[in-house]
Amino acid sequence: MTSRYCALFILTIVTLLAPFGHARAGTDIDSSAIVERHVRHYVVEQDGTYRLAVDDVRTIAGLRALRDQGRFAIRYDRAQDDLVSVDAYTQKPGGRRIPVPQDAIHDQQGAHTRTVVFPDAALGDQLVVHYVIRHRIPPLSGHFEDVAVMPFQFHRNTTVIYDMPSTLPLHADAVGFVPIPADSPPGRRRYQWRYVNEGDGHGEAGAVSVLDDGHRLAVSTFADYPALAAAVRGAAAGKALPSPAIAALAHRLADELPDTRARVLALSDWVRNDVRHGGDKDHTTQLQAMLAAVGIDSTPALVNGGNAYRLPDAPVLAVLDHMILYVPALDLFVDPAAASVQAGYLPPALLGKPVLLLRSGTFAMTPVLQPQKVRAVATVDVGRDGHVGFDVDRTMSGALAEPLRAMAHDVAAGGREHAARTNLRDVKQGGAGDTLTLSGTDNVGALRTGRTLATNHRTWSVVEAAVTGLTQARDRRHDFVCPAIDAEDETRLRLPPGLRLTSLPAPTSVITGGIFYRATYMRESDGVLVKRRLTFRHGRATCSPIDARAMQPALERIRRDLRSRVAIATDAKIKPGRSDSAITRKRLPPPARAQPGHGLVRELEAQVDAIPPRTIAAGPAGDLDEAAAFEKAGRVRMRIDRHVAGPQLASGHVQQAIGQQRAADARTVAIGPHEAEHERAEVVELGQFVAAEADDLARLHRDEQRAVRVVQRGTQP
């Protein structure tokens, strides 16, 4: 265990996993509360304003609901809405009503929410709320839209009603909502849908929005997306014209720059850093005006700013909720409202998404990939007691640099918690532009166990952080965000005097389905240098459950390599001669050459049984480097009852693959003793059967060692 996680590691995890942060919140069906009746009734006027009346009745059926359902939140926008009335009461099973007093209905400070707190709520009670909202400023005058997504609870009767002027036909995209015939008042048309209980309430980390593949109802008076683009374009007409002051500023910032791209990036950086008022639309309009002033054409574009990657058939601004700018001459998207993302890059949540270009009313796609890499170089000093101290330089390049720089600045300057300040005291920051290096020191607990030493630790490893991001959920049912990865670790383990390496893991290579992983281990004078690199490219911003299942075998192999260990020993001076070698002392003959299909395993087991305690065992060789070998070959299991556990003789087993009908040609394999009692074993290919004392394998006479080659080392089943 680590003594503490240094802040730079926390920042790295946040940065690496930023695309995974858009979780499918609240997708577990909550049976502790039953929605007896929920009715949303919109009465829409010709100008797009409306009156919304909501009736909600729910029963507390479980203890968990007492905490969550004892409160009811009414969300509205004070700048656009008036909360006309709120009435609420608790109804006991016997019929007694307890009204909610006015002082129990209050606004949340700094939020557009009014909270109703029910008094004396208990199991079996019904919580009843009725409220009315008047929406007085529509997003686009003369138009109406709505998106309905119900909480994942059991619904008995949930209905959504839209009472529209007959001149404003409503277009809908309904999944999990069934249309219900309704009588329409004179001069109006009423649309009505009933909600069907969600069949899959499985919550998953990193999953796409419920708007992509869940139950939702999207309605709009726009017939298509070009019509929506035209309306938004018309509402913003004239706002992007540069004033004399804006034009002068733009020229001052851009005139000395060498090309169009440099001018676009400089002006975008100025807007994101220096414009402190307004939202994304204001920032985009400002940048568009400045670009126009220096002769650069651009067009606003609408995109989803959350975790929705598909657009409903009914055009709604509630899904296309974020505005960015597109520069056709460069085929470049910029987000001037993203304060922590350097110009030229996009926030991870915007990658690989459809965007609506307002000028043409057509669709484009944001790039799936953008340059970004993270590299950690760690020097780990191992103490004789197994505890280690380390220095690490973590370099973020490309799109990752600016977000991490902003987070490091906020944490260091904010002084939020004493613990955070303590963790940051050894962190130094370097680099500029799209490169950032954080250097820090820390210590971790014992990496050494017996005669082995771990080659990786989550405190400094960016590769492990990336693998963790891809394995957040094993049994997926929904698409999930799977951004591109380029992570590299270089770890130098330095041993103290008196300890030496006896063996290293074999190099590992995994190349499949967009995953590329390579690990190498190299001896150095005072330890070992471990290099690992993981890249992942999928071609889309999201992966499917089928993709997730296909990736699992490769990710498991990578995780096994991350857990690999090197063998170490005390630096004893005894060097037996050839006549006194372990093989000679044991006088163990090589196993008899078996015929195809005969009992080679039984013969080997007999040899193993003849070996005294604190020795290594043997088995048949095979192609152990590729996982496919286990699928194509049979398995030979040897149970080893004697190894290096000292007086406590542990029991372990090793599985090796051998080709069909290849037993006669199989050469023998020695199983290193250094951790047979734990979870790993070293496999070396020999020309003959070998049995040796625990520390003797590395001291075999060089004539005997010439046949030794490490072919695999990893977790055994």
Secondary structure, DSSP 8 states (H G I E B T S, - for coil): -BS---HHHHHHHHHHTGGGG---TT-S-EEEEEEEEEEEEEEE-TTS-EEEEEEEEEEE-SHHHHHHHTEEEEE--TTTEEEEEEEEEEE-TTS-EEE--GGGEEE-TTSSEEEEE-TT--TT-EEEEEEEEEE-S-SSTT--EEEE---SEEESSEEEEEEEETTS--EEEEESEEE------TTEEEEEEEE---S-----TTB--HHHHS-EEEEES-SSHHHHHHHHHHHTTTTT---HHHHHHHHHHHTTSSSHHHHHHHHHHHHHHH--SS-HHHHHHHHHHHHHHTT---EEEEE-SSS--S--SS--TTTS-EEEEEETTTTEEE-TT-TTS-TT---GGGTT-EEEETTTTEEEE--S---EEEEEEEEEEE-TTS-EEEEEEEEEEETTHHHHHHHHHHHHHH---HHHHHHHTT-EEE--TTEEEEEEEEEES--EETTEEES--TTT-HHHHHHHHHTS-SS--S-EE---EEEEEEEEEE--TTEEEEE----EEEEETTEEEEEEEEEETTEEEEEEEEEE--SSSEE-HHHHHHHHHHHHHHHHHHT-EEEEEE-------GGG-HHHHHT--------TTS-HHHHHHHHHHTS-SSB-EEEE----SSTHHHHHSEEEEEEE--SSSTTS---EEEEEEE-TT-GGG--EEEE-GGGTTTTEEEEEE-SS----BTTTGGGS-HHHHTT-EEEEEEE--
